[in-house]
Amino acid sequence: MSDLITPSSTSSAPPSDVAGAATRIDPGITHRHPARVPEDAPAQVSTHHKRTLPIFSLEGKTCVVTGGARGLGYVMSQAFIESGANVAIVDLNGLEAQKSAETLVSTYTSSNPTSPPPKVTAHTCDVSNPTSVSTTFRSILASHPSGIDVLVTSAGFTENFKAEEYPHDRMQKLWGVNVDGTYICAVEVAKEWIRTEKKGGSIIMVGSMSGSAVNVPQPQAPYNASKAAVRQLAASFAIEWAGHGIRVNCISPGYMMTALTKKIIDEQPELYNNWVSRIPAGRMGNPVDLMGAVVYLASDASSYVTGADLRIDGGYTVI
Ligand SMILES: NC(=O)c1ccc[n+]([C@@H]2O[C@H](COP(=O)([O-])OP(=O)(O)OC[C@H]3O[C@@H](n4cnc5c(N)ncnc54)[C@H](O)[C@@H]3O)[C@@H](O)[C@H]2O)c1
C-alpha cells in the first residue's frame, strides 16, 4: 500500500468540503482538463420559447436530488429547475448544498426575470444513515408540502486501491454510501408514496458504466460492484413497486468531468488519454450531457419506462 495515498479518515463519511476529496489515488501523475467544472459555474441554459412536447415538462413537480451540492447532482438539479420543478438538494455538505441552492435560484431568476422563482431547499444528510435520511425526508416534506414527485440518488464516491490492499473499513464505507445510501433513500420515498397512494412517482438512481464494464487501468473493484448493485436495485425495485405506480430507472454515466474525475486526472495525467482513447465519442462527457436523460426519466414522457438502465457513456460499453 506504500504507493497509495493513505486515507485521512477511515471510518467517517468522506470529507466533502474539498472538491473530489473523497477520491483517493496514486499520487504520481496529472492532466489537462476544462478550466471550469460544473460546480464552478451553472450551465448556460438559454430561455426557450418554441414549442416542446408538454409531457417533458416538470412544471409543479418537486424533485429531490441526493449529492446535489456538486457534480452530476448539481447539474441534474439545474435541469429540473429549468424544466419547471422545485428542488430539494440533499447532501452531506449542508453548507455547500445551501450555496448551490442559492446559486441555482439566482441563475434561473437572472435569465427568467419575469417568471416566479423556483423553490430550492438544502438539507444536510448522510444518505448511508437511516435516521439521518428519515429526518431529512420529514424536513423536505415540511418545506415542500405538496409532496415529492421525483428522487435522484447521485450521492456516491469512488476510490482506487488494488483489491488485495483495499482497507476493509473503506470498502464498507463506499458500499454504505453507494449501495445502502441508494437503497435507504429509495425505500424512504417509496414508503411515503405507497402510504399516500400516490401514482406516478419516479426514482432515478445514478449508477455508472462501471456497473457493466470493468474500467481500466485503475483498480476499483468495490466501486464497480457497488454500481452493478445500484443497477440491479433499480430493476428489482421497479418490479416490486410497479403495482404502486412507482417507476424506478438507472442512469449509467461514462467518464464525466466533475470534481470527482477532475481530482483523478489531475493526479494521473496519463489516465486522461487512456480513458479518452477508449471512448468512441472521442471525449469525456460533460455533466450537461445528463440533463435531457434525467428530465426524460423524471417526466411523463417516460411513463411506460421502468427498470431500465440508460447508459450515457459516449459508446464506451458497446465495444
Ligand atoms: N463523475 C463521473 O465520471 C461519474 C461517472 C459515473 C457515475 N458517477 C456517479 O455519479 C454520482 C455523482 O458523482 P460526481 O462525479 O457528481 O461526484 P462529486 O464528488 O462531484 O459529488 C458527489 C456529492 O455527493 C455528496 N456525498 C458524498 N457522500 C455523501 C453521503 N454519505 N451523504 C450525502 N451526500 C454525500 C458529496 O458531498 C458531493 O456533493 C456518484 O454516485 C458517482 O459514482 C460519476
The ligand as a Tripos MOL2 file, in Angstrom:
@<TRIPOS>MOLECULE
LIG
   44    48     1     0     0
SMALL
NO_CHARGES

@<TRIPOS>ATOM
      1 N1        -18.0620   11.7460  -12.4150 N.am      1 LIG1
      2 C1        -18.1430   10.6470  -13.1480 C.2       1 LIG1
      3 O1        -17.3960   10.4570  -14.1300 O.2       1 LIG1
      4 C2        -19.1480    9.5990  -12.8210 C.ar      1 LIG1
      5 C3        -19.3610    8.5910  -13.7490 C.ar      1 LIG1
      6 C4        -20.3050    7.6230  -13.4760 C.ar      1 LIG1
      7 C5        -21.0190    7.6730  -12.2950 C.ar      1 LIG1
      8 N2        -20.7770    8.6650  -11.4140 N.ar      1 LIG1
      9 C6        -21.5730    8.6580  -10.1840 C.3       1 LIG1
     10 O2        -22.2930    9.8600  -10.1200 O.3       1 LIG1
     11 C7        -22.5150   10.2140   -8.7740 C.3       1 LIG1
     12 C8        -22.0520   11.6410   -8.5330 C.3       1 LIG1
     13 O3        -20.6790   11.7330   -8.8440 O.3       1 LIG1
     14 P1        -19.9790   13.1480   -9.0190 P.3       1 LIG1
     15 O4        -18.9240   12.9850  -10.0430 O.co2     1 LIG1
     16 O5        -21.0250   14.1780   -9.1990 O.co2     1 LIG1
     17 O6        -19.2800   13.2680   -7.5780 O.3       1 LIG1
     18 P2        -18.9920   14.5910   -6.6850 P.3       1 LIG1
     19 O7        -17.9740   14.1860   -5.7010 O.co2     1 LIG1
     20 O8        -18.7430   15.7470   -7.5770 O.co2     1 LIG1
     21 O9        -20.3940   14.8180   -5.9400 O.3       1 LIG1
     22 C9        -20.8930   13.8500   -5.0290 C.3       1 LIG1
     23 C10       -21.7250   14.5550   -3.9810 C.3       1 LIG1
     24 O10       -22.2190   13.5440   -3.0940 O.3       1 LIG1
     25 C11       -22.0930   14.0250   -1.7600 C.3       1 LIG1
     26 N3        -21.9880   12.9090   -0.8210 N.ar      1 LIG1
     27 C12       -20.9530   12.0400   -0.6550 C.ar      1 LIG1
     28 N4        -21.2130   11.1890    0.3480 N.ar      1 LIG1
     29 C13       -22.4540   11.5070    0.8200 C.ar      1 LIG1
     30 C14       -23.2760   10.9910    1.8510 C.ar      1 LIG1
     31 N5        -22.8670    9.9750    2.6350 N.pl3     1 LIG1
     32 N6        -24.4870   11.5630    2.0620 N.ar      1 LIG1
     33 C15       -24.8980   12.6000    1.3070 C.ar      1 LIG1
     34 N7        -24.1560   13.1370    0.3140 N.ar      1 LIG1
     35 C16       -22.9500   12.5970    0.0750 C.ar      1 LIG1
     36 C17       -20.8210   14.8680   -1.7590 C.3       1 LIG1
     37 O11       -20.8010   15.7670   -0.6650 O.3       1 LIG1
     38 C18       -20.9280   15.5490   -3.1310 C.3       1 LIG1
     39 O12       -21.6330   16.7720   -3.0530 O.3       1 LIG1
     40 C19       -21.7470    9.2070   -7.9180 C.3       1 LIG1
     41 O13       -22.6510    8.2140   -7.4860 O.3       1 LIG1
     42 C20       -20.7540    8.6220   -8.8970 C.3       1 LIG1
     43 O14       -20.3800    7.3260   -8.5580 O.3       1 LIG1
     44 C21       -19.8600    9.6440  -11.6360 C.ar      1 LIG1
@<TRIPOS>BOND
     1     1     2 1
     2     2     3 2
     3     2     4 1
     4     4     5 ar
     5     4    44 ar
     6     5     6 ar
     7     6     7 ar
     8     7     8 ar
     9     8     9 1
    10     8    44 ar
    11     9    10 1
    12     9    42 1
    13    10    11 1
    14    11    12 1
    15    11    40 1
    16    12    13 1
    17    13    14 1
    18    14    15 2
    19    14    16 1
    20    14    17 1
    21    17    18 1
    22    18    19 2
    23    18    20 1
    24    18    21 1
    25    21    22 1
    26    22    23 1
    27    23    24 1
    28    23    38 1
    29    24    25 1
    30    25    26 1
    31    25    36 1
    32    26    27 ar
    33    26    35 ar
    34    27    28 ar
    35    28    29 ar
    36    29    30 ar
    37    29    35 ar
    38    30    31 1
    39    30    32 ar
    40    32    33 ar
    41    33    34 ar
    42    34    35 ar
    43    36    37 1
    44    36    38 1
    45    38    39 1
    46    40    41 1
    47    40    42 1
    48    42    43 1
@<TRIPOS>SUBSTRUCTURE
     1 LIG1         1 GROUP 0 **** ****
